[in-house]
Structures are given as C-alpha cells and as structure tokens.
Amino acid sequence: MTSSLNRVTDTTTRHFRFFDFMLAATCILIVCSNIIGAGKVAEVAGFTFGAGVIFFPLSYVLGDVLTEVYGYQRARRAIWAGFFAAAFAAFMAWFITAMPPAAGWNQDVGGISRQESFAMNFGQAPRIVLASVLAIWLGEFTNAFVMARMKVRSQGKALYQRTIGSTIVGQAVDSVVFYPVAFWGIWSTELIVTVALTNYGLKVLWEVVLTPVTYKVIAVLKKAEGVDVYDEHTNFTPFSLK
C-alpha cells in the first residue's frame, strides 16, 4: 500500500485534498456526542451503558485515520478544533437555555413547560461540560500520540496494533477522567464504575469491529493524498497549532 507513496516527516506546508472533510467530521462527532449522548444511561437486555458510546468511539476511529494518514501535526489541529467546537456548543446551549422564554412559547406540554423540557435536553451542568471537554482533550491527544509513536517504532507495520493499541490507551484516559469528574456525588460509585467499565469495553470493541473499515479508509486516503507520514521529528506538545 505504501510502496508508491512519498514518505514525509513534516506536513506543515503541505496541502491535502481531503483533510478539511476529516476535520469537519471529527468536529461534528465530538460536538454531537458531547451535547446529545454525554448524560444518558441506557439499558438494553439488562446491560447498562452510557448512550453516547454508540457514536462517540467513531471520533477515535477518525483520530486514528487522521494520525495515520496526515500525521500528529494535523491530528493535533483537528483535536483543538473539536475541543473548541465542543466548548462553544456547550456555551451556546447554556446561554440559550438561560434566556427567559417568551410566554406564548413556554406552554405546558404533557405536564411540563417547554422551557423545562428544553433545559433537560440542552441545559447540561457545568461540571458535565468540564468533564466532557477535558476528557476529549486528554483522550484524543493520548490516542494520537500513541498512534504516531507506534508507527515510527514499527516502521508502519501492523496497522491494527496501532489503531487498537492507541484506542485502548486513549479511551482509558477518557473514561477515567469523564465519569468521576462529571458524576461523582450524583451517581452512586457502583454506577460510575459500572458505566465507565462497560463503556470502555464497548469503545474498544467498536474499534476492533471497525478495524476493516479503518483499514479501507486509510488506504483510500493515503492513495488519494500520495503520502505516508511518519512523525520522526515531530514536537509532540499538545500546545501548538502548527
């Protein structure tokens, strides 16, 4: 797959055809997972899990694709974009929820006012927002770092080890940060541990199941971009947009 590709170690000034689309997809997934799925616990056939686990792991799949195809530098830009998008979406949801409702709009529907219904859907507690954006930031950067370093060490071999290995580490960081920060003192300790562990297991399982899809997307994008990026001389600080 890589024999006809140009091996590069610096993507700062290089133009990529499809990076913007991957960047947009990452932001969309992070924002939707943060706003829609962060606070709900679902139960299917006696199995309890956080509802956001169904879609949120796709952001890690995209993170793997970004790092493998475009390198850590570009993945870092995508993570920061997703972080700020999630933070702004949370601020917007809080601000609009806090605005006084118009009397003609705020009518009772099924025994609850529209304002109360709106607040339940979008008025997330500040600590949940903090936990979510912090977990995203730490988890995604951990995932990208592990992915990039493993690629250099393996000289691009065994892609499945990098995608699954980076997710195991990144999702562990995400779960360890998010659930205690968001729900300690609100949920029981047992529920926090149960949801955190089951979500972690499901996220890693998602990565394994989607490995063939990840392989295909990476192969198509590498061929389209014509490069194979190795982070041999990359500064891995997260505090940069270069």
N, C-alpha and C positions, 0 to 999 in steps of 0.2 A: 504493500500500500504506500510505503514511503520512498521507494526507490527513485521515483521521478519527481519528488518534491525537493524544494530548496530548504536546506537546514539553516535556520536563522536563530539568533540568540537575543535580538533586540527588535522589538516591534513598535518602538516609539514613533517613528516617522513613516511607517508602512501603512498603506491604505488597504482595507479589507472590504470585500464586496458585501458580506453578509453579517458582519459584526453588529451593525446597528439593529438588525432584526433580533439577534440573540440578546442584545442588551434590553430591547423593549420587552421581549418575552420574559426575561428574568424579573424586570420591574413589575410587570403585571402579576406574575405568580406570587411574588413576595407581598405585594400590596393586598391582593385578594385573600391570601392565606392569613395575613395579619388582621384584616378587618372582618372577614367572614368566618373563618374557622378557628380562631385562637381560643375562644372561651367556651365552646360547646363540647360536652362529653356525650358520646353516643354509645349505644349498647345494641349489638347485633348478635343474636343467638347466645346471649349470656356473656358475650365478650365486650368488655368496656375499653373504650379508647377515645382519644381526642379526635373530633370530627375533621379537623384540619389536616390530619395525617394522610388523608386520601389524596390531596393535591399538593401540599407543601413539599414533599420529597422531590417533586419534579424540579423545584428550584435547585436542588443539589445535583440532579442529573444535568441540568443546564450549566451549573457551575463546573461540573466535570468536563462537559463539552467545551466550554469557554477556555478553561485552563489547558486542556489537551490541544485544542486547535489554535488558540490565539495567545496562549502563554499567561503567566501570572500577572504581568503588567496590565493586560486588557481585562482579565478577570477581576483585578482589583478595582478598575474603573466601574465595572458592572456591579460589583458589590456595593460600592459607595453610592452609585445611582439608585440601587434598590433600597439601600438604607435611608437615603433622603426621601425617596418616594414614599416609603412606609411611614416615616416620621411625619411628612406633610399630610398624608392621607389620614393619619390618626389625629393630627391637629385640626384638620378640616372637619372631621367627624365630630370632634369635641365642640368646636366653635359653633357649628350649625345646630347641634343638639342643645347647646346652651342658649341659643337665641330664643326670645319669647315667642310662642306660637300665636298666630292670628286666631281670633275667637271663631271665625267661620270655618277654619280648617280643623281646629282642635276639638272635634266631636268624638263622642264615645262610640266605640265600635266593639261590640261584644263585651261591654262592661269595662273597657279600658280606653283611655283617651289616645288619640293619635300621637300626642307628644310622648306619652309614657311608652307606647309601642315603638316609636322611633328611637327613644332613648335606650330601650332594651336591645335594639338591633345595632345601634351605632355608638351609644354613649359608653364606651369602654372605660374602665377605671384606669387612672393614670399609671398605676403600678403594672397593669397588664400591658399597656403600651410600652412602658420602660422595659419590662421583661422581654417583650417580643422583639423590639428593635435591637436590644443588647444581645439577645440570643442569636438573632440573624447575623449581626455583625461578627460576633466571635465565631459562630459555627461556620459561616461561609468562608471566612478568611482561613480558618483552620483547614477546611476542606481543600481550598485552593493551594495552600502551602504544602500540605502532604502530597497532593496530586503532582504538583510541579517537581518537588524534590524526588519523589519516587520515579518520575520519568527520567530525570537526569541519571539517577543511580542505576536504573535498569537499561539505560540507553534506548528507551522507547519500547522495550519488550513487555509482554504480559499486561496488556491494557486493562484486562479485567481485574487484575490485582490492584491497580491504581484506582480505578473507579470504585470498587467495593471497599478497599482499604481506606481511602480518603473519606468515604461516607461513614464508615464505622467510627472514625475519629471525630469528624465534623458533627455528625448527628449526636454523638455522645455529649460533646460540648454544648450543643444547642439544648438538648433535653435537660442536662444538669443545671443550666442557667435558667431556662424559661420557667419551668414548673414551680420550683421553690420560690423564685422571686415573684411570680405572678399570683400564686395561690396559697402560700404559707400563711396559716392562720384563718384562711377562708375555707379551704377544703381540709378534710382530715389528712393526717400524714399517710395513712394507708391508701387513700385515694390518689394523693400526689404520686406516691411511689408506684402504684398500680398503673396509672395513666402514663407516667413517664417511661416506665419499662416497656409497657405494651406498645406505646407509640415508637419508642426507639427500635424495638424489634420489627415493627411494621415498616418503618422507614428504611431500615437496612434490607429487609425482604423486598421492598419495592425496587431498590437499587439492583438487587440480584435479578429479579424478574425482568427489569427493563434493560439489562445489560446488552442483549442483542440489538435493541433499538438504539442504545447509546453508541454501540459499535458502528451501526449503519450511518447514523447522523454524523459521527466524527469522520468516517471515511468519505462521505459525500462532501462535507465542508472542507476537508483537507485538500481534496482533489480540486474543488472549485477555487480555493484560495491559492493553491500551488505552493504551500509552505508547510514545514514541520518545525514547530517552535520548541526550543529547549532553553530552559531558564538557567543557563550555566553561569551567567554573570549578573543575574538579577538581584537588585536590592529588595529583599522581601519585607521591608517595613510596610505595614498597612497604611501608614500616614503619608500617602503620596497619591497623586492622580496622574503621574507620568506613565 
